[in-house]
Every structure is written in structure tokens, then in C-alpha cells.
Amino acid sequence: MRGPPKRYVRLLVFLALFIVPVAVVRTWLQWHRQASHTLMKTVLFSAAPEERNNIKAAEALRAKYQDGYFIASVGVSSCFYIGNFFEVCPSFARHRNHHIQTQFPLEREFRIVHKDLTRTSSLRLAGFSRYLSYETISVEQVVKFLTNSEEQIYILEQFEPISERSEPLSKDIMISLRALTEKSVGQTDFVTELDVLFGSDSVEPRVGWHMSREWAIELGNMPKYISVKKHASPVKPLSIPRLEADSQGTFKIVQLADLHYSVGEGHCRDEFPKHDVCHADLKTLSFIEKVLDAEKPQLVVFTGDQIMGDTCFLDSATALLKVVNPVIKRKIPYAIVWGNHDDDGSLDRWQLSLLARSLPFSIFQIGEQDTNDRTFGVGNYAHHINDENGNPISALYFLDSHKMAPNPKVNGAYDWIKEDQWKYFQNYENSFPNQKDSLSMAFFHIPLPEYLNFQSKYSPDYQNPMVGKMNEGITAPRYNSEGLKMLRQLGVKVTSVGHDHCNDFCLLDDSQSPANEDKIWLCYGGAAGEGGYAGYGGTERRIRVYQLDFASKKIETWKVLNSSPSVPFDQQVLVNAGSPKTD
């Protein structure tokens, strides 16, 4: 057997004898310089004068925090990386950054926020990364110490240089947790976790978290800010909002398709009409907020490609938080399905799902059979719409349509919803009265093959009804997993997708049956985001709205444009008295 080519051997020897030692030296020098910077020393424990009794303090801590922990110090740690597959963060490069001002020894747990503060490119060859890091001490340790010690302990926050070289506090971190020392133990919510959000337009809508523009990290080119999480007691898990029709028996849904948010303000692609200045995410946000305020929906559905993953290599969480923030601010429940671009950034599909499930007003769920691969996907779930008395009267189904096909030459570019996914929703068949006559809908990202059924199956000379435009090719998978059969069993009357940005039509498909009551409308949401393409046919960004009227058994839909967000167009009745209209 022939060995590897000599040029590869020489390259490996060169890396071992030259590059690695140089990298070690540079890491040590960078750590040494960094250790001289002024960093923050946070408070571990503070008490009002009347509470400087160890037993009382211990009781207050135990009642307030139980099994929680405190952040005791904050710093910046350096690591050496080679590509995206190898990184080492030596312990000697971190400890001098983390000083705890305590009068007693306690065990500390070291944590890193794995978001590179100096990274500027998605391509990593070799170099040094820097991460925000911090140390925590458990409440249990503090309580035990205070209970067993007669020494009166109270520790105040101080900001001092770690070395004799005095430099401005904002050199690495400018953050104030002064509130920790302003109140007594029983009143103060101690900071327990840190995060970093990127970009001047970053927001923090998570429960218990707070971000301030004053807590800036002055490293790298992009603005970035520290977000802090406080331990609030008692901690209550977020409840999933109930979906209910209003007193008139109506339920309105705003579909937000293909927003393509980035980290930072984003870059506009194919803007129409063209403007001299265009910041993609800010313009998209303005459009969304105007539509939400005008329509006042009971539910928002994000149908994939919420974020442009390859522009989110710094932090996908920052981009997703921007996406959901306008909905959370208005306290509107929202559902999410993933597209083919969401997980191209710093978080994979499963990590994005964990974040989405934890957010306020989110009805996103990780299904019982969900997987972090293309075998089943993640984000397959359903929710009922209830009447005023809490009785289910309809259902909404959400599915992961995956991304690229395993064999594009045979199956086309894009993957498909698997048979097991469709079968999973059999659990919901007959889950509420009159399901076959309901106004149920289904949402996913990539269109089904039936979206190509412009010609009637049962009347060859007849075109299936369609309202809206097809300005680009339909990129449905070639393989058909026969999902419409299951949707028909579930009583679904309308499906809505994204993916093809310049298509915004609704097509009445008759492939399942010539009978009107068995036909399903196949709709596109149109694309709302300025960060995604939209160049075909001068397509302006748009948003689709659905209104379900349970009193008259109708589903209506319309769209609005970015330039006229309060002016509906292409208004149509999809379902009337339980039967699709064909005119």
C-alpha cells in the first residue's frame, strides 16, 4: 500500500515544528497582555447592615435561591483554533482574568460563552478566539459557610485593575451589576448567567434576561453587548398560550415567510422598489410591525428561513431573537417551522428548537419522535384552536420539511416530509368533533409536489383555480411522500409554505378527489424579508394574512405589500361553508 504523498508529509512536519510552537507563544503573549486589562470583579454576597447576621443571611439566601448559584467573576479567555474542527482553551490563559473578592475559600465553576468576540469571517483557518467567561459559586456552598462560620461576612462590588497597569474599564468589558449591592439579600436578584448578543440592532426578549447598551464589549469590529440573567424566585416554567377564537368566532393568522434576518443590520438583496439606502433587517422589521399593528392577529406563523444562517456564523440566537421580538412585545402567540437556511449558522436545528421552545408566547414544540437529522426532523407538532368555552373546533399542523435532498441528481435539490412524519399526525385524527368539516390548516417551508398541479387531474382541459402570481419555478421535491392523503384525513383545507420567494399564489388542487369537499388549497406566503432574493418580475416584499370564521365556516386570505402594509390585495374566500370555492 502506498503511503501519503510526500508533500502532505512535509506539510504536517512543518505544522508540527513551526506553526504549533508559534501559536503557543502567541497565545501566551496574548493571554499575558489580556491579563493586564481592567476586568470586572462582581459581588458574591451583600447584606444590609441589619442583616449582617450569618444565620439570618443563610436563611434569606436559602429561601430566595434554594439550589441556585451566583456569578463571582467575569473575564475574557483566549483560545487557539485550527479551522472549525480544532480549538484549545488552556486553563493557564484564563485564571488570571478571574479574581473573586471573597474572605473565604469556595469552589468555583468556570464557564465560557462560546461566541467568539473577535471573529470577522465565516471561514476560519488558524488563529486566536476570545470568549466571555465567568465563574460561579453555588448558593449551597455559601449557605453552608455562613451557617458554620461565626465571622460576619459581607462583600461589596469593586472595580479594580487586575495588574498594576491601570486601563479603562471598557477596555474589555463595560458592565455594571451595581444593583446587586444596593438591596438586601432578600430583595436582590443575583446575576446567574451571562450571554453575548451581536450587532447594534440586537434585542433581548427572553424572560429574566436584560441587555443594556452600556454593557458593551469593545473587542472586534461588530458592536456586541452583554446580556445578564437574574435568578428570580420562584421560577415558573413558561406556559404554552391557548389559541382561542374571539367573541365573533374568528381567528386571524399572519404568516411571515422567508425573513432572512442576519447578525447586524443585514444586506438588502434585490430590493424593489430600489432605495439609495437599505438596511435589510430594519426595513423588514418596520414592515412586520406595521402589519401586526394593522391586522392584530391572534397567531403569527413563521414558515421557515427566519434567519439567513450563513450570515449568522457569529450567533444565530441574536438573529432569531430579533425575529420574534416584535411579536413578543405585542404578546401575540407564534409558531415556527424551520427552513433550509435557518441552521446554516452557529446553531443547528435542534439547538434552534430548544431556544424557540423556551421563548415567551411561543407555541413551538419538539415532537415526541423528533430527531436532529433528516430522518424525522424537529418541530413536528399540532395545536387546536378553541372556542370561547375552551372546546377544540379546529387544528393547525406544523411540519419540518428539512432542507437539501440526500441524492439531488435523483430526487431534486430539496428534501421531503417523510412518511413517518405524516403517519405521526394520525394521532390527531378524530381528536375533536366535526374534524372533517373543520377549518384546519397546515404550515411548512418547502412546497409539496402537488404545488405543480396547475392542470386538473380529472378534467384534462381544465385549469385548477389559482389566485396570485408564479414569478419563479416551484422547487418542490421530486419524491412524493403522499402527504395530502393524510392532510385530507385530518380535515385540512389549506396548506401554506414559503421557500420560493417570488411566488404568492393559492392553487386549488384536485389530485385527491374531484369532490369540492376533498380539495385542498395550496398557498404560498410570499417573502417578507429584504435579506433574501426577490428579483424575479420586480417582486415587492409581501405578507399573507388568513382569517378563519367559525360562525360562517369560511377561510379568507389576502396579502399586503411593504409599501402599503394596510391595503389588502388578492382578497379571496378559500373555504365557504366547509367547501372550497372554485370561482
C-alpha positions in Angstrom: 0.0 0.0 0.0 1.4 3.4 -0.9 1.7 6.0 1.8 0.5 9.6 1.6 2.2 11.9 -0.9 5.4 13.4 0.3 4.1 16.9 0.0 1.4 16.1 2.7 4.1 14.6 5.0 6.2 17.7 4.6 3.2 19.9 5.4 2.4 18.0 8.5 6.0 18.2 9.7 6.1 21.9 9.0 2.9 22.4 11.0 4.3 20.4 13.9 7.7 22.0 14.0 6.9 25.6 13.3 3.2 26.6 13.3 2.2 25.0 16.6 5.1 26.4 18.6 4.5 29.9 17.2 0.8 29.5 18.0 1.6 28.6 21.6 3.9 31.6 22.0 1.3 34.0 20.5 -1.4 32.6 22.8 0.8 33.1 25.8 1.6 36.7 24.8 -2.0 37.5 24.1 -3.0 36.0 27.5 -0.3 38.0 29.2 -1.5 41.2 27.7 -5.1 40.4 28.3 -4.4 39.7 32.0 -3.2 43.3 32.4 -6.6 44.7 31.2 -9.0 46.0 33.7 -11.8 43.5 34.2 -14.8 43.3 36.4 -15.0 41.9 39.9 -18.5 41.2 40.8 -20.2 40.9 44.2 -20.7 37.4 45.6 -22.8 38.4 48.5 -24.1 41.6 50.0 -26.2 42.4 53.0 -27.8 45.4 54.5 -26.4 46.4 58.0 -29.3 44.9 59.8 -28.9 41.6 58.0 -25.2 41.1 58.8 -26.0 38.1 60.8 -24.8 34.9 59.2 -27.7 32.7 60.2 -30.3 35.2 59.0 -28.3 35.8 55.8 -28.1 32.0 55.2 -31.9 31.6 55.8 -32.6 34.5 53.4 -30.3 33.0 50.7 -31.9 29.5 51.1 -35.4 30.9 50.9 -34.6 33.1 47.9 -32.4 31.0 45.8 -32.6 27.4 47.0 -30.3 25.5 44.6 -29.1 28.5 42.6 -25.7 30.0 42.1 -24.0 33.3 41.8 -21.6 34.8 39.2 -18.5 35.6 41.1 -16.2 36.9 38.4 -16.2 37.9 34.7 -13.3 37.8 32.3 -12.2 37.2 28.7 -10.4 33.9 27.8 -8.2 33.2 24.8 -8.2 30.0 22.7 -6.2 28.8 19.8 -8.1 27.3 16.8 -7.3 25.5 13.6 -10.3 25.6 11.2 -13.7 24.7 12.7 -12.6 21.3 13.9 -9.9 22.0 16.5 -9.7 24.5 19.4 -7.9 24.5 22.6 -8.5 26.9 25.5 -5.6 26.4 28.0 -6.5 26.8 31.6 -3.4 28.9 32.3 -4.8 31.6 29.9 -7.9 32.2 32.0 -7.3 32.1 35.7 -5.6 35.4 35.9 -8.6 37.0 34.4 -10.9 35.8 37.1 -10.5 37.2 40.5 -13.0 36.7 43.2 -13.1 39.1 46.1 -14.0 36.9 49.0 -12.9 36.4 52.5 -13.5 32.7 52.4 -12.5 29.9 50.0 -15.2 28.4 47.9 -15.2 26.1 44.9 -15.8 27.8 41.6 -17.2 26.5 38.3 -15.7 28.0 35.2 -18.0 28.7 32.2 -17.5 30.1 28.7 -20.0 31.8 26.5 -18.9 30.1 23.2 -19.3 33.2 21.0 -16.1 34.5 19.5 -15.8 38.2 20.3 -13.2 38.9 17.6 -14.3 36.7 14.7 -15.0 38.6 11.5 -15.3 35.8 8.9 -17.3 32.6 8.4 -14.1 31.0 7.1 -11.6 30.0 9.9 -8.1 28.9 9.1 -6.0 29.3 12.2 -5.7 32.0 14.9 -7.0 33.1 18.3 -10.5 33.4 19.5 -11.6 35.3 22.6 -14.7 34.4 24.7 -16.5 36.0 27.5 -16.1 33.7 30.5 -17.2 33.7 34.1 -17.0 31.8 37.4 -20.0 30.7 39.5 -20.3 29.7 43.2 -23.3 27.7 44.4 -25.7 29.1 46.9 -25.4 25.8 48.8 -21.7 26.5 49.4 -22.4 30.0 50.7 -25.2 28.9 53.0 -23.0 26.1 54.5 -20.2 28.5 55.1 -22.4 31.2 56.7 -24.1 28.5 58.8 -20.9 27.1 60.1 -19.0 30.4 60.5 -19.2 33.0 63.2 -17.4 35.6 61.1 -19.7 38.3 59.8 -19.4 38.4 56.0 -20.5 41.0 53.5 -18.8 41.6 50.2 -19.2 44.8 48.2 -18.7 45.2 44.4 -15.4 46.8 43.4 -13.8 47.6 40.1 -10.0 47.5 40.1 -7.3 46.7 37.6 -6.0 43.2 37.9 -2.4 44.3 37.4 -0.6 47.5 38.2 -1.3 48.7 34.6 -4.4 50.7 35.0 -6.6 50.9 31.9 -10.2 52.0 31.3 -12.8 49.6 32.4 -14.3 49.5 28.9 -11.1 48.1 27.5 -12.6 44.6 27.6 -15.9 44.8 29.4 -18.1 47.7 30.5 -20.8 46.3 32.7 -22.4 47.3 35.9 -24.1 44.9 38.2 -24.3 47.5 41.0 -27.9 46.6 41.8 -26.5 43.5 43.5 -25.2 45.7 46.3 -28.0 48.2 46.5 -30.5 45.9 48.1 -30.6 43.4 50.9 -30.2 39.6 50.4 -34.0 39.0 50.5 -34.6 41.6 47.8 -31.8 41.3 45.3 -31.9 39.1 42.3 -28.3 38.0 41.7 -27.0 37.5 38.2 -26.6 33.8 37.5 -25.8 33.6 33.7 -24.2 35.8 31.0 -24.7 35.9 27.2 -23.4 38.0 24.4 -25.6 39.5 21.6 -24.1 40.9 18.4 -25.0 44.0 16.4 -26.2 47.5 17.1 -29.8 46.3 16.5 -29.7 43.3 18.9 -32.6 42.9 21.4 -33.2 40.8 24.4 -36.8 39.4 24.7 -36.1 36.4 26.9 -37.8 36.1 30.3 -35.4 37.0 33.1 -32.8 38.4 30.8 -31.7 42.0 30.4 -29.3 43.7 28.0 -28.1 47.3 28.1 -26.2 49.3 25.5 -23.9 50.4 28.4 -22.7 46.8 28.8 -20.6 46.9 25.6 -17.7 44.6 24.8 -15.1 46.6 22.9 -13.5 43.8 21.0 -13.7 43.1 17.3 -15.4 45.2 14.7 -19.1 44.5 15.3 -20.8 46.0 18.3 -21.7 43.5 21.0 -23.4 43.6 24.3 -23.6 41.5 27.5 -27.0 40.2 28.5 -27.5 39.1 32.1 -29.9 36.6 33.5 -31.1 37.1 37.1 -32.4 34.3 39.3 -36.0 35.2 40.2 -37.7 33.1 42.8 -39.9 31.2 42.5 -39.0 30.2 38.9 -42.1 29.3 36.9 -41.9 27.5 33.6 -43.4 29.3 30.6 -46.9 28.1 29.8 -47.9 27.5 26.1 -50.5 30.1 25.1 -54.0 28.7 24.4 -55.3 29.6 20.9 -58.9 30.8 21.0 -61.3 32.4 18.5 -62.7 35.8 19.5 -66.2 36.5 20.6 -67.3 36.7 17.0 -65.9 33.3 16.3 -63.0 34.5 14.1 -59.3 33.7 14.3 -56.7 35.7 12.4 -53.2 34.4 11.4 -50.4 36.4 10.0 -47.8 34.3 8.1 -44.3 35.6 8.0 -42.3 33.8 5.3 -38.6 34.0 4.5 -37.5 36.9 6.6 -33.8 36.1 6.2 -32.5 38.0 9.2 -28.8 38.4 9.8 -26.5 39.2 12.6 -26.2 43.0 12.3 -28.5 45.2 10.2 -28.2 42.8 7.2 -27.7 43.4 3.5 -30.6 44.1 1.1 -30.9 41.8 -1.9 -32.9 42.6 -4.9 -34.7 45.5 -3.2 -37.9 46.6 -5.1 -38.6 49.4 -5.4 -35.0 50.5 -5.1 -33.8 53.0 -2.5 -30.4 54.7 -2.1 -30.1 53.3 1.5 -31.5 49.9 2.6 -30.8 48.1 5.8 -32.4 44.7 5.4 -33.4 43.7 8.9 -34.5 47.2 9.9 -36.7 47.6 6.8 -38.2 44.1 7.3 -38.8 44.8 11.0 -40.7 48.1 10.1 -42.9 46.2 7.6 -43.7 43.4 10.1 -44.6 45.9 12.9 -46.9 47.9 10.7 -48.7 44.7 9.6 -49.0 43.4 13.2 -50.4 46.7 14.4 -52.9 46.9 11.5 -54.1 43.3 11.5 -53.9 42.5 15.2 -53.7 38.7 14.7 -54.3 36.0 17.3 -51.4 34.0 15.9 -48.2 34.6 13.9 -46.7 31.7 11.9 -43.1 31.8 10.9 -42.8 29.4 7.9 -39.0 28.9 7.6 -35.8 30.8 6.7 -36.4 33.2 9.6 -32.6 33.7 9.6 -30.0 33.6 6.9 -27.8 31.0 8.5 -24.6 31.7 6.6 -24.7 35.3 7.8 -25.3 34.2 11.4 -22.0 32.4 12.0 -21.3 34.8 14.9 -24.5 34.0 16.7 -27.8 32.5 15.3 -29.5 33.3 18.6 -29.0 37.0 18.2 -30.8 36.9 14.8 -33.7 34.6 16.0 -34.3 36.9 19.0 -34.6 39.8 16.6 -37.1 37.8 14.5 -39.5 37.1 17.4 -39.1 40.3 19.3 -41.9 42.4 17.6 -44.3 39.5 18.2 -43.3 39.1 21.9 -43.6 42.8 22.5 -47.2 42.6 21.4 -47.9 39.5 23.4 -49.0 37.5 20.3 -48.6 33.7 20.3 -46.4 32.4 17.5 -45.5 29.1 15.8 -42.3 28.3 14.0 -41.2 25.8 11.3 -37.7 25.6 10.0 -36.5 26.3 6.5 -33.4 25.2 4.6 -31.3 28.2 5.8 -32.1 28.5 9.5 -29.5 26.1 10.7 -26.6 27.2 8.5 -25.2 29.4 11.3 -23.8 28.9 14.7 -26.8 26.7 16.0 -28.0 23.5 14.5 -31.7 22.7 14.1 -32.0 21.1 17.5 -30.3 24.0 19.3 -32.6 26.5 17.5 -35.6 24.4 18.5 -34.6 24.4 22.2 -34.3 28.2 22.0 -37.6 28.6 20.2 -39.4 26.4 22.7 -38.1 28.5 25.6 -39.2 31.9 24.4 -42.2 33.9 25.7 -45.5 33.4 23.8 -44.0 30.6 21.7 -46.2 27.6 20.9 -43.3 25.8 19.2 -42.9 22.2 20.4 -40.3 19.5 19.9 -42.4 16.4 19.0 -42.1 13.1 20.7 -40.4 11.5 17.7 -38.4 14.5 16.6 -34.7 13.9 15.7 -31.7 16.1 14.9 -31.4 14.7 11.4 -33.4 14.4 8.2 -35.0 11.1 9.3 -37.8 12.8 11.1 -36.7 16.4 11.7 -37.6 18.7 14.6 -40.7 20.8 15.0 -43.5 18.4 14.1 -46.4 19.4 16.3 -50.1 20.5 16.3 -52.3 22.9 18.2 -56.1 23.2 18.5 -58.0 26.4 18.1 -60.6 26.5 20.8 -64.0 28.3 21.1 -64.8 30.7 24.0 -65.7 27.7 26.2 -62.3 26.0 25.6 -63.6 23.3 23.2 -61.4 22.4 20.2 -63.0 23.5 16.9 -60.1 23.3 14.5 -56.4 22.3 14.3 -53.2 23.8 13.0 -50.4 21.4 11.9 -46.7 22.3 11.7 -44.1 20.1 10.0 -40.3 20.1 9.4 -39.8 19.9 5.6 -36.0 19.5 6.1 -33.6 21.1 3.6 -31.3 19.5 0.9 -32.2 16.1 -0.6 -29.8 13.2 0.1 -29.4 12.5 -3.6 -30.1 15.7 -5.6 -29.5 14.1 -9.0 -32.3 11.6 -8.5 -34.6 13.4 -6.0 -34.1 17.0 -7.0 -32.5 19.7 -4.9 -34.7 19.6 -1.8 -35.8 17.0 0.7 -39.3 16.0 1.5 -41.5 15.4 4.5 -41.1 11.8 5.4 -43.9 9.2 5.5 -43.3 8.6 9.2 -43.9 12.3 9.8 -47.3 12.2 8.1 -48.1 9.0 10.0 -47.2 10.7 13.3 -50.2 13.0 12.8 -52.6 10.1 12.7 -52.6 10.6 16.4 -54.7 13.7 15.8 -57.3 12.1 13.6 -60.7 12.5 15.1 -59.2 14.4 18.0 -62.1 16.8 18.1 -65.8 16.8 16.9 -66.5 17.5 13.3 -62.8 17.3 12.3 -63.6 16.6 8.6 -65.7 19.8 8.5 -63.2 21.9 10.4 -61.2 24.9 9.1 -57.8 23.2 9.8 -54.6 24.3 8.2 -51.0 23.0 7.8 -47.8 25.0 7.6 -44.3 24.0 6.4 -41.5 25.6 4.4 -40.8 23.6 1.2 -43.8 23.1 -1.1 -45.2 19.7 -1.9 -45.1 18.3 -5.4 -48.8 19.0 -5.7 -48.0 22.7 -5.9 -47.2 21.9 -9.6 -50.7 20.6 -10.3 -52.0 23.5 -12.4 -53.8 21.1 -14.7 -56.8 19.4 -13.3 -56.3 15.6 -12.8 -59.9 14.7 -13.6 -60.6 17.3 -16.4 -57.5 17.4 -18.6 -58.7 20.5 -20.4 -59.4 22.3 -17.1 -57.0 24.5 -15.2 -57.2 24.3 -11.4 -58.2 27.7 -9.9 -55.3 29.9 -8.9 -55.1 33.4 -7.4 -51.8 35.2 -7.2 -48.5 35.1 -9.1 -45.9 32.5 -10.0 -42.8 34.5 -10.8 -40.3 31.7 -10.4 -40.0 27.9 -10.7 -41.5 25.8 -8.0 -38.7 24.0 -6.2 -40.7 21.1 -4.7 -39.0 17.7 -4.2 -39.4 15.1 -6.9 -40.3 12.4 -4.5 -43.9 12.5 -3.3 -44.5 11.1 0.2 -48.3 11.4 -0.4 -48.8 13.9 2.5 -52.0 15.3 1.0 -53.8 12.0 1.8 -53.0 12.4 5.5 -54.0 16.1 5.4 -57.3 15.2 3.8 -57.9 12.6 6.6 -57.2 15.3 9.1 -59.7 17.7 7.6 -57.0 20.2 6.4 -58.4 22.7 3.9 -55.4 24.9 3.4 -51.6 24.5 3.4 -49.2 27.4 3.3 -45.5 27.5 2.7 -42.6 29.8 1.9 -39.3 28.9 0.2 -40.0 30.2 -3.3 -39.8 34.0 -2.6 -41.4 35.3 -5.7 -44.5 33.0 -5.7 -47.5 34.2 -3.7 -50.4 32.2 -5.3 -53.1 29.9 -3.8 -53.9 26.9 -6.0 -56.9 24.6 -5.6 -55.6 21.1 -6.0 -58.0 18.3 -7.1 -55.5 15.4 -7.1 -57.1 13.7 -4.1 -60.7 13.9 -5.3 -62.9 15.7 -7.8 -65.3 16.5 -5.0 -65.1 20.0 -3.7 -65.1 19.0 0.0 -61.9 16.9 -0.5 -59.9 19.6 -2.4 -57.1 21.4 -0.6 -55.9 24.9 -1.3 -52.1 25.1 -1.7 -50.8 28.6 -0.8 -47.6 30.5 -0.7 -47.0 33.2 1.9 -44.8 35.3 -0.3 -41.4 36.6 1.1 -41.3 39.4 3.6 -37.6 39.7 4.2 -35.2 42.1 2.4 -32.3 39.9 3.2 -33.4 37.1 0.8 -33.6 37.2 -3.0 -36.7 38.6 -4.7 -35.5 39.7 -8.2 -37.9 37.9 -10.4 -40.6 40.1 -12.1 -40.0 43.1 -9.8 -41.4 41.3 -6.8 -42.0 43.6 -3.8 -41.9 42.0 -0.3 -45.3 40.9 1.0 -47.1 39.2 3.9 -50.1 36.9 3.8 -53.0 37.0 6.2 -55.6 34.3 6.9 -58.9 34.8 8.8 -60.8 31.7 9.9 -64.5 32.5 10.6 -66.0 29.6 12.5 -69.5 31.1 12.6 -69.9 31.0 8.8 -67.3 28.3 8.2 -65.1 30.4 6.0 -61.4 30.8 5.5 -60.4 34.1 3.8 -57.0 35.3 2.8 -55.3 38.4 1.5 -51.8 39.9 1.1 -50.2 43.3 1.8 -47.1 44.9 0.4 -44.2 46.6 2.1 -45.1 49.9 0.5 -48.8 49.7 1.5 -49.0 47.4 4.6 -52.6 48.4 5.5 -54.0 47.9 1.9 -55.1 44.3 1.2 -55.0 42.8 -2.3 -55.8 39.5 -3.8 -58.6 39.0 -1.3 -60.3 35.7 -1.8 -62.5 33.2 0.0 -60.7 29.8 0.1 -63.3 27.9 2.0 -67.0 28.7 2.3 -69.5 26.7 4.4 -66.9 23.9 4.6 -66.5 23.6 0.8 -63.7 25.2 -1.3 -64.9 27.7 -3.8 -63.9 27.2 -7.4 -64.6 30.6 -8.9 
